[in-house]
Amino acid sequence: MEIYERNTVSAPVKGMVEVPGSKSMTNRALFLAALAEGTTVLKGVLFSDDSRSFLGCLKSLGFEVWRPGTVSPCKGDTVIVRGMGGAIPNRTGTIHVGSAGTAARFLTAMLALSDGSYTILASDQMKARPMKTLFDSLTQLGASFVFLEREGFLPVRVMGRGYQKAKKDAAASQGEETKRNQLDVSVDISKSTQFLSALMMAAPMLGQTLAIHITSEKKDGSYIRITRTMMEEYGCHVIVQGDTYTIPGGQHYRAGTYGVEPDVSAACYFWAAAVLTGGQVLVRNVHASSMQGDMKFLGVLEQMGAVVTDQKEGICVTGPKDGVYPGVHVDMNDFSDQTMTLAALAPFAGSKTEIRNIAHIRFQESNRIRAIVTELTRMGISCREEEDGIVIEPGMPKHADILTYDDHRMAMAFALIGLRAPGIRICNPSCCRKTFDQYFSVLDELTGREAVLFP
């Protein structure tokens, strides 16, 4: 197994880094571009395992997708997509979504609302992740599924409900007819907000109004807000009233030029390094105007004594002197991807850290609550798993080989522990290719050392 060995730093980490484009925004942008009428130019696109899976699926479905230049790992790249106005070029075919949850959920909705028949394959990791709620909602809309292995999970064969072409003058003429032709569907988003995002983004394929009724206690979230914003930017609006999201019929996505923001989730690891070591790190081209939910993690770092400034080149985090900071009690439901990052900071805090309202992360790339508790315990840190969160006590981590569960965020976050604790080795660091191919190289450059990888 490949191992990444992290050496401790002898001085505060200081520097400037660039991170690749947002995975969440990249795959949403690709999806919306494919459904738009005409050619869309996407800039700042992330190239990682997840986005490559998404691109590969679009090509398998017959969409014209190409890159006019070469890939720059941390600056993103340009991708051109020729959309078909809501139609899918190939009416039959097979796609493989790999381990990409966005590809699995979004493309399932696209195919289910089409007039074709398709097979959706996935990695073993993705086969274990929740899908049944989305299948149920799409079945309500007239799609049908044949489960090829386990009921309620990928892989599946999907038969679409049929694509209905909306009239171009629908916005002016639908009126009461739209209300009579409204489709209604219910969905529970407690395990993944991607189910709602998938339904919202695919809704214009129907050619009529779709009202999505949320049945779970959770009604909204940062990634849902990203979806709504990006739909608006592509020309389609969503009406939110209480627990109902309505996408009026007769809307069409507009082709054009779209820029993908740098990935705030990736930026957080480097800002955390500044806090952990009492250093200072600026992440280029990330600003307070970002729509990404993980921007809320900056508020947590401020609670721990960090100073956050939005400068011309990007957001800079200055850690507390000598890396001395308190533990925090925080609800991370709306930015739960940073749970592992806070868990990596927690052992070095001056008091207990409590992370709440994150039960849903048990159903992501790994059971993240269990993974965090298992690996911190392996390092001798006192912590416990609770129904909706984790409690972590301060302590000096011991030497350990950290298992990553093929989860990119476990690998990236727990590598930070090695900045202050000796003997921390990350198993299977290559799982970071899911979202950030060059993560360890960037971390090593920031900390002034060469990457140490043992095959």
C-alpha positions as CSV (number, residue, x, y, z in Angstrom):
1,M,0.0,0.0,0.0
2,E,1.2,3.5,-0.8
3,I,2.0,5.5,2.3
4,Y,2.5,9.3,2.8
5,E,4.7,10.1,5.8
6,R,4.2,13.5,7.3
7,N,7.0,15.3,9.1
8,T,6.4,17.8,11.8
9,V,7.2,21.5,11.1
10,S,9.8,23.4,13.2
11,A,8.3,26.8,12.5
12,P,4.8,28.3,11.8
13,V,3.5,27.5,8.3
14,K,3.5,30.6,6.1
15,G,2.8,31.0,2.5
16,M,0.4,31.3,-0.4
17,V,-1.3,28.5,-2.2
18,E,-3.7,27.9,-5.1
19,V,-6.4,25.2,-5.0
20,P,-8.3,23.6,-7.9
21,G,-11.9,24.4,-8.9
22,S,-14.8,23.3,-6.8
23,K,-15.9,19.8,-7.4
24,S,-19.5,20.6,-6.6
25,M,-19.6,23.5,-8.9
26,T,-17.7,21.8,-11.7
27,N,-20.2,18.9,-11.9
28,R,-23.2,21.1,-11.6
29,A,-21.8,23.3,-14.3
30,L,-21.2,20.3,-16.6
31,F,-24.8,19.1,-15.9
32,L,-26.4,22.4,-16.6
33,A,-24.3,23.0,-19.7
34,A,-25.4,19.6,-21.1
35,L,-29.0,20.5,-20.7
36,A,-28.6,24.0,-22.1
37,E,-29.3,24.8,-25.8
38,G,-26.0,25.4,-27.6
39,T,-22.4,25.7,-26.7
40,T,-21.1,26.5,-23.2
41,V,-17.5,27.4,-22.3
42,L,-16.6,26.4,-18.7
43,K,-13.5,28.0,-17.1
44,G,-11.7,26.9,-14.0
45,V,-13.0,23.3,-14.3
46,L,-11.6,20.8,-11.8
47,F,-9.9,17.7,-13.1
48,S,-10.1,14.9,-10.6
49,D,-11.5,11.4,-10.5
50,D,-15.0,12.7,-9.8
51,S,-15.1,15.3,-12.6
52,R,-13.4,12.8,-15.0
53,S,-16.2,10.4,-14.2
54,F,-18.8,13.0,-14.9
55,L,-17.2,14.0,-18.2
56,G,-16.9,10.4,-19.2
57,C,-20.6,9.8,-18.6
58,L,-21.6,12.8,-20.7
59,K,-19.4,11.5,-23.6
60,S,-20.9,8.0,-23.2
61,L,-24.3,9.6,-23.6
62,G,-23.2,11.2,-26.9
63,F,-22.6,14.8,-25.7
64,E,-19.9,16.7,-27.4
65,V,-17.4,17.6,-24.7
66,W,-13.8,18.8,-25.4
67,R,-10.9,20.7,-23.9
68,P,-9.1,23.3,-26.0
69,G,-5.9,23.3,-23.9
70,T,-3.9,21.4,-21.4
71,V,-4.8,20.9,-17.7
72,S,-3.3,23.0,-15.0
73,P,-3.9,21.1,-11.7
74,C,-4.4,24.0,-9.4
75,K,-5.6,26.7,-11.9
76,G,-8.4,24.6,-13.5
77,D,-9.0,24.2,-17.2
78,T,-11.4,25.1,-19.9
79,V,-14.1,22.7,-21.1
80,I,-16.5,23.2,-23.9
81,V,-19.9,21.4,-23.8
82,R,-22.4,21.4,-26.6
83,G,-25.9,21.1,-25.0
84,M,-29.0,19.7,-26.6
85,G,-31.7,21.8,-25.0
86,G,-32.8,19.0,-22.6
87,A,-32.4,16.1,-25.0
88,I,-29.9,13.3,-24.6
89,P,-28.0,12.4,-27.8
90,N,-28.0,8.7,-27.3
91,R,-31.4,7.1,-26.3
92,T,-29.7,4.0,-25.0
93,G,-26.3,3.3,-23.4
94,T,-24.3,2.5,-20.3
95,I,-22.5,5.0,-18.1
96,H,-20.1,4.4,-15.2
97,V,-20.3,7.0,-12.4
98,G,-17.3,5.7,-10.5
99,S,-17.3,6.9,-6.9
100,A,-18.8,10.3,-7.7
101,G,-22.0,11.0,-5.7
102,T,-22.8,14.0,-7.8
103,A,-22.5,12.1,-11.1
104,A,-24.6,9.2,-9.6
105,R,-27.4,11.4,-8.3
106,F,-27.5,14.1,-11.0
107,L,-27.2,11.8,-14.0
108,T,-29.8,9.3,-12.6
109,A,-32.3,12.2,-12.5
110,M,-31.4,13.3,-16.1
111,L,-31.8,9.8,-17.5
112,A,-35.0,9.1,-15.5
113,L,-36.7,12.2,-17.1
114,S,-35.5,11.3,-20.6
115,D,-37.1,9.2,-23.3
116,G,-34.4,6.6,-23.3
117,S,-33.3,3.4,-21.5
118,Y,-29.8,3.3,-19.8
119,T,-27.6,1.2,-17.5
120,I,-25.8,3.0,-14.6
121,L,-22.7,1.3,-13.2
122,A,-20.7,2.4,-10.2
123,S,-17.7,1.6,-8.0
124,D,-18.1,-0.6,-5.0
125,Q,-17.9,2.5,-2.8
126,M,-20.8,4.2,-4.7
127,K,-22.8,1.0,-4.7
128,A,-23.0,1.3,-0.9
129,R,-24.2,4.9,-0.8
130,P,-27.8,5.9,-0.4
131,M,-29.9,6.1,-3.6
132,K,-33.3,4.7,-2.8
133,T,-34.9,8.0,-1.8
134,L,-34.0,9.4,-5.3
135,F,-35.2,6.3,-7.1
136,D,-38.5,6.6,-5.2
137,S,-39.0,10.2,-6.2
138,L,-38.2,9.6,-9.8
139,T,-40.6,6.6,-9.8
140,Q,-43.3,9.0,-8.7
141,L,-42.5,11.0,-11.8
142,G,-43.0,8.0,-14.1
143,A,-39.5,6.5,-14.4
144,S,-38.9,2.9,-13.7
145,F,-35.8,1.0,-12.4
146,V,-34.5,-2.5,-12.5
147,F,-31.9,-3.2,-9.8
148,L,-29.0,-5.2,-11.0
149,E,-27.6,-6.2,-7.6
150,R,-29.2,-4.8,-4.4
151,E,-32.6,-3.2,-4.4
152,G,-32.4,0.5,-3.8
153,F,-28.8,0.8,-4.8
154,L,-26.7,1.1,-7.9
155,P,-26.1,-0.5,-10.4
156,V,-29.5,-0.1,-12.1
157,R,-31.2,-0.1,-15.5
158,V,-33.4,3.0,-15.8
159,M,-36.3,3.6,-18.2
160,G,-37.0,7.4,-18.6
161,R,-40.5,8.9,-18.3
162,G,-40.2,10.6,-21.6
163,Y,-38.9,14.0,-22.6
164,Q,-41.6,16.7,-23.2
165,K,-40.5,19.6,-25.2
166,A,-41.7,22.9,-23.7
167,K,-43.0,25.6,-26.0
168,K,-40.7,28.5,-26.4
169,D,-43.4,31.0,-25.5
170,A,-44.5,29.0,-22.5
171,A,-43.6,31.7,-20.0
172,A,-46.1,34.1,-21.6
173,S,-48.9,31.6,-22.3
174,Q,-49.0,28.9,-19.6
175,G,-50.9,30.6,-16.8
176,E,-53.6,28.4,-15.4
177,E,-52.6,25.6,-17.8
178,T,-49.3,25.3,-16.0
179,K,-51.1,24.9,-12.7
180,R,-53.3,22.2,-14.1
181,N,-50.3,20.4,-15.5
182,Q,-48.1,20.8,-12.4
183,L,-46.3,17.6,-11.3
184,D,-45.7,17.0,-7.6
185,V,-43.0,14.9,-6.0
186,S,-41.8,14.3,-2.5
187,V,-38.3,13.7,-1.3
188,D,-36.4,13.1,2.0
189,I,-33.0,14.9,2.0
190,S,-31.8,13.8,5.5
191,K,-29.2,11.5,4.0
192,S,-28.2,13.7,1.1
193,T,-29.2,17.1,-0.3
194,Q,-28.0,15.9,-3.7
195,F,-31.4,14.2,-4.1
196,L,-33.1,17.6,-4.1
197,S,-30.4,19.2,-6.3
198,A,-30.8,16.4,-8.8
199,L,-34.5,16.9,-9.1
200,M,-34.3,20.7,-9.3
201,M,-31.6,20.7,-12.0
202,A,-33.4,18.1,-14.1
203,A,-36.8,19.7,-13.8
204,P,-36.7,21.8,-16.9
205,M,-36.5,18.6,-19.0
206,L,-40.2,18.1,-18.0
207,G,-41.5,21.1,-19.9
208,Q,-44.0,21.7,-17.1
209,T,-44.0,22.9,-13.5
210,L,-42.5,20.6,-10.9
211,A,-43.3,21.1,-7.2
212,I,-40.8,19.2,-4.9
213,H,-42.2,18.7,-1.4
214,I,-39.5,18.1,1.3
215,T,-40.6,15.5,3.8
216,S,-37.6,15.5,6.1
217,E,-36.8,17.8,9.0
218,K,-33.9,19.2,7.0
219,K,-35.3,21.6,4.4
220,D,-32.3,23.5,3.0
221,G,-28.5,23.5,3.0
222,S,-25.5,25.2,1.5
223,Y,-25.3,22.8,-1.5
224,I,-29.0,23.3,-2.3
225,R,-28.3,27.1,-2.3
226,I,-25.4,26.6,-4.7
227,T,-27.7,24.6,-7.0
228,R,-30.4,27.3,-6.9
229,T,-27.8,30.1,-7.6
230,M,-26.3,28.2,-10.5
231,M,-29.7,27.4,-12.0
232,E,-30.4,31.2,-11.9
233,E,-27.1,32.0,-13.5
234,Y,-28.0,29.5,-16.3
235,G,-31.4,31.1,-16.7
236,C,-33.9,29.0,-14.7
237,H,-35.4,30.1,-11.4
238,V,-36.7,28.2,-8.4
239,I,-39.5,29.4,-6.1
240,V,-39.1,28.3,-2.4
241,Q,-42.2,28.5,-0.2
242,G,-41.8,26.7,3.2
243,D,-41.0,23.1,2.5
244,T,-41.8,23.2,-1.3
245,Y,-39.4,24.0,-4.1
246,T,-41.2,24.9,-7.3
247,I,-39.5,25.0,-10.7
248,P,-42.0,26.7,-13.1
249,G,-42.5,25.0,-16.5
250,G,-41.3,26.4,-19.8
251,Q,-37.8,27.4,-18.6
252,H,-34.6,26.7,-20.5
253,Y,-31.0,26.7,-19.5
254,R,-28.9,29.3,-21.4
255,A,-25.6,28.4,-23.0
256,G,-22.7,30.9,-22.5
257,T,-19.5,31.2,-20.5
258,Y,-19.3,30.2,-16.9
259,G,-16.5,30.4,-14.4
260,V,-16.1,27.8,-11.6
261,E,-14.9,29.1,-8.3
262,P,-11.8,27.7,-6.5
263,D,-12.7,24.9,-4.1
264,V,-13.3,26.3,-0.7
265,S,-13.3,22.8,0.8
266,A,-9.7,22.3,-0.3
267,A,-8.7,25.8,0.9
268,C,-9.9,25.0,4.4
269,Y,-7.1,22.4,4.9
270,F,-4.4,25.1,4.3
271,W,-6.2,27.7,6.5
272,A,-6.4,25.0,9.2
273,A,-2.6,24.5,8.9
274,A,-2.1,28.2,9.7
275,V,-4.2,27.8,12.9
276,L,-2.5,24.5,13.9
277,T,1.0,26.0,13.7
278,G,0.4,29.7,14.5
279,G,1.2,30.6,10.9
280,Q,-0.3,32.5,8.1
281,V,-1.7,31.1,4.8
282,L,-3.4,33.0,1.9
283,V,-5.4,31.0,-0.6
284,R,-5.4,32.8,-3.9
285,N,-8.6,33.8,-5.7
286,V,-11.0,32.8,-2.9
287,H,-13.0,35.7,-1.6
288,A,-15.8,36.4,0.8
289,S,-18.2,36.5,-2.1
290,S,-17.9,32.8,-2.7
291,M,-21.2,30.9,-2.7
292,Q,-19.7,27.7,-1.1
293,G,-21.0,26.6,2.3
294,D,-17.6,25.7,3.6
295,M,-16.8,29.4,3.9
296,K,-18.6,29.0,7.3
297,F,-15.5,27.1,8.5
298,L,-13.7,30.4,8.6
299,G,-16.0,31.5,11.4
300,V,-15.0,28.4,13.4
301,L,-11.3,29.3,12.9
302,E,-12.1,32.8,14.2
303,Q,-13.7,31.2,17.3
304,M,-10.3,29.5,17.8
305,G,-8.4,32.8,17.7
306,A,-7.6,33.1,14.0
307,V,-7.7,36.4,12.2
308,V,-9.3,36.2,8.7
309,T,-8.8,38.9,6.1
310,D,-10.1,39.1,2.6
311,Q,-7.2,40.6,0.6
312,K,-6.8,41.5,-3.1
313,E,-5.2,38.1,-3.9
314,G,-7.4,36.0,-1.7
315,I,-8.5,35.1,1.9
316,C,-5.6,35.1,4.4
317,V,-5.8,33.3,7.8
318,T,-3.4,34.1,10.5
319,G,-3.4,31.6,13.3
320,P,-3.2,32.3,17.0
321,K,0.2,32.8,18.5
322,D,2.2,29.6,19.0
323,G,-0.8,27.5,17.7
324,V,-2.6,27.9,21.1
325,Y,-6.4,27.8,20.7
326,P,-9.5,26.7,22.6
327,G,-11.8,23.8,21.7
328,V,-15.2,24.7,20.2
329,H,-18.8,23.5,20.3
330,V,-20.2,23.8,16.8
331,D,-23.2,22.7,14.7
332,M,-21.5,21.7,11.3
333,N,-24.6,20.4,9.5
334,D,-24.3,23.1,6.8
335,F,-20.6,22.6,6.2
336,S,-20.0,19.0,7.3
337,D,-17.2,18.3,4.8
338,Q,-15.0,20.2,7.3
339,T,-15.8,17.8,10.2
340,M,-12.6,15.9,9.6
341,T,-10.6,19.1,9.4
342,L,-11.9,20.3,12.8
343,A,-11.3,16.8,14.2
344,A,-7.6,17.1,13.1
345,L,-7.3,20.4,15.0
346,A,-9.2,19.2,18.1
347,P,-6.5,17.1,19.8
348,F,-4.2,20.2,20.0
349,A,-6.9,22.5,21.4
350,G,-6.9,23.7,25.0
351,S,-10.3,22.3,25.8
352,K,-12.9,19.8,24.6
353,T,-14.3,20.0,21.0
354,E,-17.9,19.0,20.3
355,I,-19.2,18.7,16.7
356,R,-23.0,18.4,16.4
357,N,-25.8,17.7,13.8
358,I,-23.6,15.7,11.4
359,A,-25.4,12.3,11.5
360,H,-25.7,12.3,7.7
361,I,-21.9,12.0,7.2
362,R,-22.2,8.3,8.1
363,F,-23.6,7.8,4.6
364,Q,-20.9,9.6,2.6
365,E,-17.6,8.2,1.1
366,S,-17.1,6.4,4.4
367,N,-18.9,6.3,7.7
368,R,-17.1,9.5,8.5
369,I,-18.1,9.7,12.2
370,R,-16.9,6.1,12.8
371,A,-13.7,6.7,10.8
372,I,-12.8,9.8,12.8
373,V,-13.3,8.2,16.1
374,T,-11.5,5.0,15.1
375,E,-8.4,6.8,13.8
376,L,-8.2,9.3,16.7
377,T,-8.5,6.4,19.1
378,R,-5.6,4.7,17.2
379,M,-3.5,7.8,18.0
380,G,-4.4,7.6,21.6
381,I,-6.9,10.5,21.6
382,S,-9.9,10.2,23.9
383,C,-13.1,10.7,21.8
384,R,-16.6,9.3,21.5
385,E,-19.2,8.9,18.8
386,E,-22.7,10.2,19.6
387,E,-25.9,9.9,17.7
388,D,-25.5,13.1,15.8
389,G,-21.8,14.0,16.4
390,I,-18.4,13.6,18.0
391,V,-16.8,14.7,21.2
392,I,-13.0,15.0,21.2
393,E,-10.7,15.6,24.2
394,P,-7.3,17.3,24.0
395,G,-4.1,15.1,23.9
396,M,-0.9,14.6,22.0
397,P,-1.4,12.1,19.1
398,K,0.9,9.0,19.1
399,H,2.6,7.5,16.1
400,A,0.1,5.8,13.9
401,D,-0.6,4.6,10.3
402,I,-3.9,6.3,9.5
403,L,-6.4,4.4,7.6
404,T,-8.4,6.5,5.1
405,Y,-11.2,4.2,4.1
406,D,-10.7,5.3,0.5
407,D,-12.1,8.7,1.6
408,H,-10.3,11.7,0.3
409,R,-11.3,14.0,3.1
410,M,-10.0,11.6,5.8
411,A,-6.6,11.6,4.0
412,M,-6.3,15.3,3.5
413,A,-7.5,16.4,6.9
414,F,-5.6,13.8,9.0
415,A,-2.4,14.6,7.3
416,L,-2.5,18.0,9.1
417,I,-2.1,16.2,12.4
418,G,1.5,15.3,11.3
419,L,2.4,19.0,11.3
420,R,2.6,18.8,15.1
421,A,2.6,15.2,16.0
422,P,5.6,13.0,14.8
423,G,5.1,9.6,13.2
424,I,1.8,10.2,11.4
425,R,1.6,8.2,8.2
426,I,-1.3,8.3,5.8
427,C,-2.3,5.1,4.1
428,N,-3.6,5.2,0.5
429,P,-3.0,8.9,0.0
430,S,-4.0,8.5,-3.7
431,C,-7.6,8.5,-2.7
432,C,-7.2,12.3,-2.8
433,R,-7.4,12.1,-6.6
434,K,-11.2,12.1,-6.1
435,T,-11.1,15.9,-5.7
436,F,-7.5,17.2,-5.5
437,D,-4.7,15.3,-7.4
438,Q,-1.9,17.5,-6.2
439,Y,-2.9,17.9,-2.5
440,F,0.2,16.4,-0.9
441,S,2.5,18.2,-3.3
442,V,0.9,21.6,-2.5
443,L,1.0,20.8,1.3
444,D,4.6,19.8,1.1
445,E,5.6,22.9,-0.9
446,L,3.8,25.1,1.6
447,T,5.7,23.4,4.5
448,G,9.0,23.5,2.7
449,R,9.7,19.8,2.2
450,E,9.6,17.2,-0.5
451,A,6.8,14.7,-0.6
452,V,7.7,11.4,1.1
453,L,5.7,8.6,-0.6
454,F,6.5,4.9,0.0
455,P,5.0,2.5,-2.6
